[in-house]
Amino acid sequence: MGFFLVGILLWSLVIAAVVLAIVGFWRKSWQALAWSGIALLPPMLLIFMGEEGTWFRLSILLPLLLFIAAFLMKQQKIQSS
């Protein structure tokens, strides 16, 4: 039962991250993108830390790209105001 609950938790984090990323890019909200990266970090860290191979290590790039996009959006809003 514990493994099942962990799976539900990780998949709910992935779904929440996808929804937040869509909302963040649609409304140009850096906060939504940052929370999307935070929500996606635990599942991707678990994949990254597994010893499966090189391609699975690239999974950590998605949360990092979301953090970079949030940072760039925040900088763009600071410069425009």
C-alpha positions in Angstrom: 0.0 0.0 0.0 2.9 2.4 0.7 4.3 2.0 -2.8 0.9 2.8 -4.2 0.6 6.0 -2.2 4.1 7.1 -3.2 3.1 6.6 -6.8 -0.1 8.6 -6.4 1.9 11.4 -4.8 4.6 11.5 -7.5 2.0 11.4 -10.3 0.0 14.1 -8.7 3.1 16.3 -8.5 3.8 15.7 -12.2 0.2 16.6 -13.1 0.3 19.7 -10.9 3.6 20.7 -12.5 2.2 20.4 -16.0 -0.9 22.4 -15.1 1.2 25.1 -13.4 3.6 25.3 -16.4 0.7 25.8 -18.8 -0.8 28.5 -16.6 2.6 30.1 -16.1 3.4 30.3 -19.8 -0.2 31.4 -20.7 -0.4 34.2 -18.1 3.3 34.9 -18.2 3.5 34.3 -14.4 7.0 33.6 -13.1 5.5 32.4 -9.8 3.5 29.7 -11.5 6.6 28.6 -13.4 8.7 28.5 -10.2 6.1 26.4 -8.4 5.9 24.1 -11.4 9.7 23.6 -11.2 9.4 22.9 -7.4 6.6 20.4 -8.0 8.5 18.6 -10.7 11.8 18.5 -8.8 11.1 15.4 -6.5 9.9 13.0 -9.2 12.7 14.1 -11.5 15.3 13.8 -8.8 14.1 10.2 -8.1 14.6 9.4 -11.8 17.9 11.2 -11.9 19.3 9.4 -8.9 18.4 6.0 -10.3 21.2 4.1 -12.0 19.4 3.5 -15.2 21.6 5.3 -17.7 22.6 8.5 -19.3 19.3 9.4 -20.8 17.5 9.2 -17.5 20.0 11.6 -16.0 18.7 14.2 -18.5 15.4 14.2 -16.7 16.7 16.8 -14.2 16.9 19.4 -17.0 13.2 19.9 -17.2 12.8 21.5 -13.7 16.0 23.5 -14.3 14.6 24.8 -17.5 11.4 25.8 -15.7 13.5 27.7 -13.0 15.5 29.4 -15.7 12.2 30.5 -17.5 10.8 31.8 -14.2 14.0 33.8 -13.6 14.0 35.2 -17.1 10.3 36.2 -16.8 10.9 37.9 -13.5 13.9 39.8 -14.9 11.8 40.9 -17.9 9.0 42.2 -15.6 11.5 44.1 -13.5 13.1 45.8 -16.5 9.7 46.7 -18.1 8.4 48.4 -14.9 
